[in-house]
Amino acid sequence: TSPINPPYKHNLYKGIPVPDFITAERYEEIDTVHKTREDDVFIATYQKSGTTWLQHILNVLYDHPQGEDLKINDAVPWLQEESQDKIDSMLSPRIFKTHDRWDWILKGDKIKYIYCYRNPKDVCCSYYNHMKRVFVGHYGYSGTLSEFFSDIFIKRNASEQGWYFDHVAGWLEQKGNPNILFLTFEDMVEDLKREVLKIAQFLDIECSDEKIESVVSSSMFDSMSKNPKVNYSWRDGAVKDPNSKFIRKGKVGSWQDELTKEQSEQVDHLTKDLLEIPFGIKIRDTL
C-alpha cells in the first residue's frame, strides 16, 4: 500500500494515523512495560461513537474509583495519552478509554472490554465536526465535509485508527468472546436504562434501582453537555474552539442534514457488504 499522508496533524503507528499527541514509542512501551490487572476494564470505540458517554457511565457505576473530583479524562484515562507512572499509580478497578483496534489492544484473561459502535454516517459527520470545528487547533484541518468524506473518512486508513469498517469488523470478529460486551450508540440513545443494566450485569456490579436511576439521569445528554467534568470545556483556547461543543447533539440520524444521497449510498454498500452481511447485524442510521 502507498504511504498514507492525510491532510491533518497526526502521527503514524504500524502505518496507520493516530493522534499527534500519541507516539509509536508510547504504544511500544505499553506493549512491553504495562502490567495488566485482572479487574481492568477497557472502553473501546472508534472515535465519535459514545466514548465519553461510556467513560461517565462506568465511572459512576464503579463509584468513581480514582476519586470524585476528577475530570473524565483523568478518572478514565486514554491509556496511550498518559504516562506509564500515572497509569501504574491508579487504584483498582482501573477503567481505561481506548480507540484501539482489536489487534492492537492489550490482552489479558480476565480483562473486560466494552466495545461500542455507531452508524458510520453519524460517525463521519461528528468526526468532521470534531476535527474542523471543535479541536481545530489540534488538527489544523480546513477541508469541507465533502473533502473530509472522500479524502479521510471513506478512504482506507486515512482516518485516525484506520478505516471505520476495518475497526468495527476487527472487533465484531470477537463476537463469541465472553469478555467483550458489544453495545451500539443507537441502542443507548433508544433506551439508556436498558443498556446501563446490561453494562452493570456484564461487569458484575450490584446496583440498587436508585443507583441505576442516578446513573441514567446523570448520563442523559443535557446533564452530560452541562457537566464541566465531562464536556471538555477545560480544553477551550488554543486547542478547542470555546464556541464549539464537544458534546454536540447525541442524536441518531443527524447525517441526513449533512451527507448527499451519493455519499449515503456509498456508505450503505460498504456497511452491508463489510459489516451487516458478514456478522449478521443491522446497523441503524435512524431511529
MIKEDREN-352683 format. One record per residue (C-alpha): chain; residue in one letter; x, z, y. Coordinates in nm, 4 decimals. Layout:
BEGIN
(marlo 'A', 'a', (X, Z, Y))
...
This chain:
BEGIN
(marlo 'A', 't', (0.0000, 0.0000, 0.0000))
(marlo 'A', 's', (0.1147, -0.0685, 0.3537))
(marlo 'A', 'p', (0.2185, 0.2292, 0.5651))
(marlo 'A', 'i', (-0.0681, 0.3976, 0.7453))
(marlo 'A', 'n', (-0.0363, 0.4458, 1.1188))
(marlo 'A', 'p', (-0.3774, 0.5469, 1.2510))
(marlo 'A', 'p', (-0.4334, 0.5497, 1.6295))
(marlo 'A', 'y', (-0.4376, 0.9267, 1.6856))
(marlo 'A', 'k', (-0.1795, 1.2068, 1.6721))
(marlo 'A', 'h', (-0.1104, 1.3046, 1.3115))
(marlo 'A', 'n', (0.1496, 1.3926, 1.0510))
(marlo 'A', 'l', (0.1715, 1.2397, 0.7046))
(marlo 'A', 'y', (0.1705, 1.4198, 0.3699))
(marlo 'A', 'k', (0.2014, 1.2146, 0.0499))
(marlo 'A', 'g', (0.1355, 0.9080, 0.2637))
(marlo 'A', 'i', (-0.1964, 1.0421, 0.3951))
(marlo 'A', 'p', (-0.2671, 1.1514, 0.7547))
(marlo 'A', 'v', (-0.3022, 1.5242, 0.8168))
(marlo 'A', 'p', (-0.3415, 1.7107, 1.1497))
(marlo 'A', 'd', (-0.0281, 1.7066, 1.3596))
(marlo 'A', 'f', (-0.0039, 2.0880, 1.3554))
(marlo 'A', 'i', (0.0355, 2.0888, 0.9749))
(marlo 'A', 't', (0.3700, 1.9836, 0.8334))
(marlo 'A', 'a', (0.4704, 1.8458, 0.4956))
(marlo 'A', 'e', (0.7124, 2.1415, 0.4784))
(marlo 'A', 'r', (0.4209, 2.3857, 0.5013))
(marlo 'A', 'y', (0.2434, 2.2072, 0.2162))
(marlo 'A', 'e', (0.5601, 2.2294, 0.0082))
(marlo 'A', 'e', (0.6075, 2.5962, 0.0991))
(marlo 'A', 'i', (0.2540, 2.6715, -0.0228))
(marlo 'A', 'd', (0.3259, 2.4910, -0.3491))
(marlo 'A', 't', (0.6459, 2.6879, -0.4095))
(marlo 'A', 'v', (0.6181, 3.0271, -0.2341))
(marlo 'A', 'h', (0.2492, 3.1141, -0.2078))
(marlo 'A', 'k', (0.1201, 3.3654, -0.4624))
(marlo 'A', 't', (-0.2442, 3.3283, -0.5554))
(marlo 'A', 'r', (-0.4631, 3.6314, -0.6240))
(marlo 'A', 'e', (-0.7400, 3.6391, -0.8811))
(marlo 'A', 'd', (-1.0069, 3.7110, -0.6205))
(marlo 'A', 'd', (-0.9050, 3.4363, -0.3762))
(marlo 'A', 'v', (-1.1897, 3.2123, -0.2643))
(marlo 'A', 'f', (-1.1442, 2.8659, -0.1147))
(marlo 'A', 'i', (-1.3973, 2.6919, 0.1066))
(marlo 'A', 'a', (-1.3078, 2.3253, 0.0705))
(marlo 'A', 't', (-1.4622, 2.0387, 0.2629))
(marlo 'A', 'y', (-1.3912, 1.7009, 0.4083))
(marlo 'A', 'q', (-1.3789, 1.7557, 0.7843))
(marlo 'A', 'k', (-1.7101, 1.7937, 0.9711))
(marlo 'A', 's', (-1.9025, 1.8964, 0.6598))
(marlo 'A', 'g', (-2.0074, 2.2550, 0.7254))
(marlo 'A', 't', (-1.6691, 2.4267, 0.7061))
(marlo 'A', 't', (-1.7147, 2.6749, 0.9928))
(marlo 'A', 'w', (-2.0688, 2.7450, 0.8755))
(marlo 'A', 'l', (-1.9406, 2.8464, 0.5324))
(marlo 'A', 'q', (-1.6493, 3.0445, 0.6767))
(marlo 'A', 'h', (-1.9008, 3.2527, 0.8695))
(marlo 'A', 'i', (-2.1400, 3.2941, 0.5744))
(marlo 'A', 'l', (-1.8675, 3.4100, 0.3346))
(marlo 'A', 'n', (-1.7075, 3.6395, 0.5899))
(marlo 'A', 'v', (-2.0422, 3.8173, 0.6403))
(marlo 'A', 'l', (-2.1302, 3.8205, 0.2682))
(marlo 'A', 'y', (-1.7978, 3.9906, 0.1967))
(marlo 'A', 'd', (-1.8407, 4.2357, 0.4887))
(marlo 'A', 'h', (-1.5508, 4.0981, 0.6964))
(marlo 'A', 'p', (-1.2561, 4.1769, 0.4636))
(marlo 'A', 'q', (-0.9962, 4.1211, 0.7403))
(marlo 'A', 'g', (-1.1877, 4.3269, 0.9989))
(marlo 'A', 'e', (-1.4942, 4.2659, 1.2144))
(marlo 'A', 'd', (-1.3347, 4.1745, 1.5452))
(marlo 'A', 'l', (-1.1574, 3.8580, 1.4402))
(marlo 'A', 'k', (-1.2240, 3.5023, 1.5430))
(marlo 'A', 'i', (-1.3316, 3.2972, 1.2443))
(marlo 'A', 'n', (-1.0001, 3.1116, 1.2099))
(marlo 'A', 'd', (-0.8211, 3.4479, 1.1723))
(marlo 'A', 'a', (-1.0844, 3.6036, 0.9447))
(marlo 'A', 'v', (-1.0988, 3.2964, 0.7195))
(marlo 'A', 'p', (-0.7782, 3.1090, 0.7956))
(marlo 'A', 'w', (-0.6897, 2.7496, 0.7236))
(marlo 'A', 'l', (-0.4143, 2.8101, 0.4712))
(marlo 'A', 'q', (-0.1974, 2.5197, 0.5869))
(marlo 'A', 'e', (-0.2198, 2.6183, 0.9525))
(marlo 'A', 'e', (-0.0880, 2.9754, 0.9191))
(marlo 'A', 's', (0.2491, 3.1288, 0.8402))
(marlo 'A', 'q', (0.3043, 3.2476, 0.4857))
(marlo 'A', 'd', (0.3703, 3.6014, 0.6158))
(marlo 'A', 'k', (0.0248, 3.6124, 0.7716))
(marlo 'A', 'i', (-0.1371, 3.4835, 0.4508))
(marlo 'A', 'd', (0.0561, 3.7326, 0.2356))
(marlo 'A', 's', (-0.0486, 4.0245, 0.4560))
(marlo 'A', 'm', (-0.4224, 3.9538, 0.4273))
(marlo 'A', 'l', (-0.6393, 4.2106, 0.2499))
(marlo 'A', 's', (-0.8270, 4.1070, -0.0646))
(marlo 'A', 'p', (-1.0556, 3.9340, -0.1137))
(marlo 'A', 'r', (-0.8937, 3.6549, 0.0845))
(marlo 'A', 'i', (-1.1205, 3.3707, 0.1905))
(marlo 'A', 'f', (-0.9420, 3.0516, 0.2869))
(marlo 'A', 'k', (-1.0565, 2.7344, 0.4546))
(marlo 'A', 't', (-0.9050, 2.4068, 0.3471))
(marlo 'A', 'h', (-0.9679, 2.0352, 0.3778))
(marlo 'A', 'd', (-0.7504, 1.9730, 0.0719))
(marlo 'A', 'r', (-0.8235, 1.7047, -0.1796))
(marlo 'A', 'w', (-0.8690, 1.8471, -0.5301))
(marlo 'A', 'd', (-0.5316, 1.7141, -0.6422))
(marlo 'A', 'w', (-0.3598, 1.8949, -0.3536))
(marlo 'A', 'i', (-0.5298, 2.2334, -0.3713))
(marlo 'A', 'l', (-0.3744, 2.5462, -0.5187))
(marlo 'A', 'k', (-0.4970, 2.6152, -0.8686))
(marlo 'A', 'g', (-0.5484, 2.9482, -1.0447))
(marlo 'A', 'd', (-0.7516, 3.0573, -1.3467))
(marlo 'A', 'k', (-0.9855, 3.2905, -1.1605))
(marlo 'A', 'i', (-0.9777, 3.1422, -0.8112))
(marlo 'A', 'k', (-1.3218, 3.0329, -0.6959))
(marlo 'A', 'y', (-1.3837, 2.7232, -0.4907))
(marlo 'A', 'i', (-1.6879, 2.6243, -0.2862))
(marlo 'A', 'y', (-1.6919, 2.2531, -0.2095))
(marlo 'A', 'c', (-1.9471, 2.1351, 0.0438))
(marlo 'A', 'y', (-2.0024, 1.7680, 0.1164))
(marlo 'A', 'r', (-2.2166, 1.5946, 0.3759))
(marlo 'A', 'n', (-2.3583, 1.2447, 0.4041))
(marlo 'A', 'p', (-2.0872, 1.0083, 0.5277))
(marlo 'A', 'k', (-2.2855, 0.8637, 0.8174))
(marlo 'A', 'd', (-2.3247, 1.2004, 0.9887))
(marlo 'A', 'v', (-1.9638, 1.2886, 0.8983))
(marlo 'A', 'c', (-1.8450, 0.9712, 1.0693))
(marlo 'A', 'c', (-2.0378, 1.0371, 1.3921))
(marlo 'A', 's', (-1.9454, 1.4057, 1.4010))
(marlo 'A', 'y', (-1.5787, 1.3290, 1.3274))
(marlo 'A', 'y', (-1.5723, 1.0731, 1.6092))
(marlo 'A', 'n', (-1.7171, 1.3301, 1.8492))
(marlo 'A', 'h', (-1.4645, 1.5899, 1.7246))
(marlo 'A', 'm', (-1.1730, 1.3541, 1.7845))
(marlo 'A', 'k', (-1.2832, 1.1796, 2.1027))
(marlo 'A', 'r', (-1.4757, 1.4489, 2.2912))
(marlo 'A', 'v', (-1.4078, 1.7961, 2.1559))
(marlo 'A', 'f', (-1.0388, 1.8088, 2.0638))
(marlo 'A', 'v', (-0.9462, 1.5277, 2.2968))
(marlo 'A', 'g', (-0.6176, 1.6939, 2.3992))
(marlo 'A', 'h', (-0.5215, 1.7381, 2.0360))
(marlo 'A', 'y', (-0.5836, 1.3849, 1.9073))
(marlo 'A', 'g', (-0.5272, 1.1686, 2.2152))
(marlo 'A', 'y', (-0.7780, 0.9173, 2.0763))
(marlo 'A', 's', (-0.9507, 0.6781, 2.3151))
(marlo 'A', 'g', (-1.1405, 0.4304, 2.0944))
(marlo 'A', 't', (-1.5129, 0.3567, 2.0828))
(marlo 'A', 'l', (-1.7342, 0.4706, 1.7945))
(marlo 'A', 's', (-1.7306, 0.1133, 1.6640))
(marlo 'A', 'e', (-1.3486, 0.1108, 1.6652))
(marlo 'A', 'f', (-1.3391, 0.4552, 1.5067))
(marlo 'A', 'f', (-1.5731, 0.3354, 1.2313))
(marlo 'A', 's', (-1.3678, 0.0282, 1.1442))
(marlo 'A', 'd', (-1.0125, 0.1492, 1.2192))
(marlo 'A', 'i', (-1.0321, 0.5082, 1.0955))
(marlo 'A', 'f', (-1.3401, 0.6138, 0.9015))
(marlo 'A', 'i', (-1.4123, 0.3191, 0.6762))
(marlo 'A', 'k', (-1.0504, 0.2141, 0.6329))
(marlo 'A', 'r', (-0.8831, 0.3566, 0.3273))
(marlo 'A', 'n', (-0.6574, 0.6524, 0.4101))
(marlo 'A', 'a', (-0.6731, 0.6159, 0.7891))
(marlo 'A', 's', (-0.8673, 0.9442, 0.8335))
(marlo 'A', 'e', (-0.7144, 1.2880, 0.8057))
(marlo 'A', 'q', (-0.7092, 1.3972, 0.4376))
(marlo 'A', 'g', (-0.7603, 1.0311, 0.3436))
(marlo 'A', 'w', (-1.0737, 0.8347, 0.2728))
(marlo 'A', 'y', (-1.4029, 1.0243, 0.2670))
(marlo 'A', 'f', (-1.5099, 0.8558, -0.0576))
(marlo 'A', 'd', (-1.1866, 0.9443, -0.2390))
(marlo 'A', 'h', (-1.2032, 1.3037, -0.1186))
(marlo 'A', 'v', (-1.5608, 1.3650, -0.2330))
(marlo 'A', 'a', (-1.5110, 1.1751, -0.5618))
(marlo 'A', 'g', (-1.1951, 1.3728, -0.6415))
(marlo 'A', 'w', (-1.3885, 1.6967, -0.6160))
(marlo 'A', 'l', (-1.7004, 1.5689, -0.7922))
(marlo 'A', 'e', (-1.4854, 1.4734, -1.0911))
(marlo 'A', 'q', (-1.4579, 1.8518, -1.1416))
(marlo 'A', 'k', (-1.8353, 1.8917, -1.1749))
(marlo 'A', 'g', (-1.8103, 2.0749, -1.5063))
(marlo 'A', 'n', (-1.5605, 2.3300, -1.3709))
(marlo 'A', 'p', (-1.7315, 2.6743, -1.3714))
(marlo 'A', 'n', (-1.5029, 2.7976, -1.0908))
(marlo 'A', 'i', (-1.6396, 2.5450, -0.8416))
(marlo 'A', 'l', (-1.9740, 2.5694, -0.6632))
(marlo 'A', 'f', (-2.0889, 2.2380, -0.5180))
(marlo 'A', 'l', (-2.3063, 2.2520, -0.2071))
(marlo 'A', 't', (-2.4315, 1.9912, 0.0354))
(marlo 'A', 'f', (-2.4722, 2.0216, 0.4093))
(marlo 'A', 'e', (-2.8202, 1.8709, 0.3776))
(marlo 'A', 'd', (-2.9335, 2.1378, 0.1286))
(marlo 'A', 'm', (-2.8067, 2.4074, 0.3669))
(marlo 'A', 'v', (-2.9984, 2.2589, 0.6595))
(marlo 'A', 'e', (-3.3105, 2.2274, 0.4455))
(marlo 'A', 'd', (-3.3161, 2.5846, 0.3096))
(marlo 'A', 'l', (-3.0290, 2.8077, 0.4149))
(marlo 'A', 'k', (-3.1567, 3.1169, 0.2378))
(marlo 'A', 'r', (-3.1741, 2.9341, -0.0965))
(marlo 'A', 'e', (-2.8128, 2.8193, -0.0564))
(marlo 'A', 'v', (-2.6873, 3.1628, 0.0584))
(marlo 'A', 'l', (-2.8428, 3.3165, -0.2537))
(marlo 'A', 'k', (-2.6665, 3.0522, -0.4623))
(marlo 'A', 'i', (-2.3337, 3.1414, -0.2962))
(marlo 'A', 'a', (-2.3823, 3.5177, -0.3481))
(marlo 'A', 'q', (-2.4660, 3.4624, -0.7147))
(marlo 'A', 'f', (-2.1635, 3.2372, -0.7675))
(marlo 'A', 'l', (-1.9326, 3.4971, -0.6089))
(marlo 'A', 'd', (-2.0972, 3.7895, -0.7953))
(marlo 'A', 'i', (-2.1834, 3.9618, -0.4677))
(marlo 'A', 'e', (-2.4674, 4.2130, -0.4964))
(marlo 'A', 'c', (-2.6879, 4.1762, -0.1915))
(marlo 'A', 's', (-2.9986, 4.3534, -0.0725))
(marlo 'A', 'd', (-3.2793, 4.1419, 0.0705))
(marlo 'A', 'e', (-3.1911, 4.2818, 0.4156))
(marlo 'A', 'k', (-2.8320, 4.1714, 0.3760))
(marlo 'A', 'i', (-2.9345, 3.8191, 0.2766))
(marlo 'A', 'e', (-3.1725, 3.8007, 0.5734))
(marlo 'A', 's', (-2.8991, 3.9145, 0.8131))
(marlo 'A', 'v', (-2.6535, 3.6588, 0.6714))
(marlo 'A', 'v', (-2.9131, 3.3838, 0.7112))
(marlo 'A', 's', (-3.0188, 3.4774, 1.0644))
(marlo 'A', 's', (-2.6602, 3.5087, 1.1912))
(marlo 'A', 's', (-2.5824, 3.1724, 1.0296))
(marlo 'A', 'm', (-2.8618, 2.9778, 1.1947))
(marlo 'A', 'f', (-2.7440, 2.7028, 1.4258))
(marlo 'A', 'd', (-2.8343, 2.8739, 1.7561))
(marlo 'A', 's', (-2.6631, 3.2001, 1.6578))
(marlo 'A', 'm', (-2.3503, 3.0135, 1.5488))
(marlo 'A', 's', (-2.3255, 2.7966, 1.8594))
(marlo 'A', 'k', (-2.3525, 3.1021, 2.0880))
(marlo 'A', 'n', (-2.1177, 3.3217, 1.8846))
(marlo 'A', 'p', (-1.7777, 3.3365, 2.0616))
(marlo 'A', 'k', (-1.6072, 3.4290, 1.7336))
(marlo 'A', 'v', (-1.7076, 3.1037, 1.5651))
(marlo 'A', 'n', (-1.7717, 2.8403, 1.8340))
(marlo 'A', 'y', (-1.4037, 2.7647, 1.9132))
(marlo 'A', 's', (-1.4543, 2.8350, 2.2838))
(marlo 'A', 'w', (-1.1114, 3.0059, 2.2744))
(marlo 'A', 'r', (-0.9556, 2.6573, 2.2418))
(marlo 'A', 'd', (-1.1062, 2.5418, 2.5732))
(marlo 'A', 'g', (-0.8469, 2.3937, 2.8045))
(marlo 'A', 'a', (-0.5542, 2.1741, 2.7101))
(marlo 'A', 'v', (-0.6736, 2.1098, 2.3542))
(marlo 'A', 'k', (-1.0532, 2.1297, 2.3711))
(marlo 'A', 'd', (-1.2759, 1.9916, 2.6448))
(marlo 'A', 'p', (-1.4558, 2.3016, 2.7839))
(marlo 'A', 'n', (-1.7718, 2.0942, 2.8371))
(marlo 'A', 's', (-1.7878, 1.9892, 2.4729))
(marlo 'A', 'k', (-1.9500, 2.1797, 2.1898))
(marlo 'A', 'f', (-1.7599, 2.2393, 1.8680))
(marlo 'A', 'i', (-2.0867, 2.3397, 1.7005))
(marlo 'A', 'r', (-2.2846, 2.0490, 1.8304))
(marlo 'A', 'k', (-2.6085, 1.9570, 1.6548))
(marlo 'A', 'g', (-2.6098, 2.0852, 1.2996))
(marlo 'A', 'k', (-2.8714, 1.8264, 1.2117))
(marlo 'A', 'v', (-2.9190, 1.5692, 0.9400))
(marlo 'A', 'g', (-2.9685, 1.2073, 1.0423))
(marlo 'A', 's', (-2.8157, 1.2040, 1.3924))
(marlo 'A', 'w', (-2.6261, 0.8905, 1.2801))
(marlo 'A', 'q', (-2.9499, 0.6938, 1.3285))
(marlo 'A', 'd', (-2.8918, 0.7047, 1.7058))
(marlo 'A', 'e', (-2.5293, 0.6023, 1.6751))
(marlo 'A', 'l', (-2.4487, 0.3628, 1.3894))
(marlo 'A', 't', (-2.5528, -0.0025, 1.3717))
(marlo 'A', 'k', (-2.7591, -0.1430, 1.0849))
(marlo 'A', 'e', (-2.4498, -0.3243, 0.9522))
(marlo 'A', 'q', (-2.2391, -0.0091, 0.9608))
(marlo 'A', 's', (-2.5142, 0.1892, 0.7899))
(marlo 'A', 'e', (-2.5459, -0.0724, 0.5134))
(marlo 'A', 'q', (-2.1698, -0.0806, 0.4606))
(marlo 'A', 'v', (-2.1717, 0.2964, 0.4079))
(marlo 'A', 'd', (-2.4766, 0.2725, 0.1787))
(marlo 'A', 'h', (-2.2968, 0.0314, -0.0545))
(marlo 'A', 'l', (-1.9858, 0.2475, -0.0773))
(marlo 'A', 't', (-2.1888, 0.5662, -0.1255))
(marlo 'A', 'k', (-2.3919, 0.4122, -0.4038))
(marlo 'A', 'd', (-2.1004, 0.2482, -0.5870))
(marlo 'A', 'l', (-1.8397, 0.5226, -0.5478))
(marlo 'A', 'l', (-2.0426, 0.8446, -0.5495))
(marlo 'A', 'e', (-2.4095, 0.8195, -0.6405))
(marlo 'A', 'i', (-2.3878, 0.5986, -0.9496))
(marlo 'A', 'p', (-2.0641, 0.7427, -1.0977))
(marlo 'A', 'f', (-2.1666, 1.1081, -1.0514))
(marlo 'A', 'g', (-2.5439, 1.0827, -1.0886))
(marlo 'A', 'i', (-2.6110, 1.2370, -0.7495))
(marlo 'A', 'k', (-2.8224, 1.1438, -0.4471))
(marlo 'A', 'i', (-2.6700, 1.1870, -0.1023))
(marlo 'A', 'r', (-2.9460, 1.2325, 0.1539))
(marlo 'A', 'd', (-2.8775, 1.0969, 0.5009))
(marlo 'A', 't', (-3.2156, 1.2047, 0.6407))
(marlo 'A', 'l', (-3.4402, 1.4984, 0.5580))
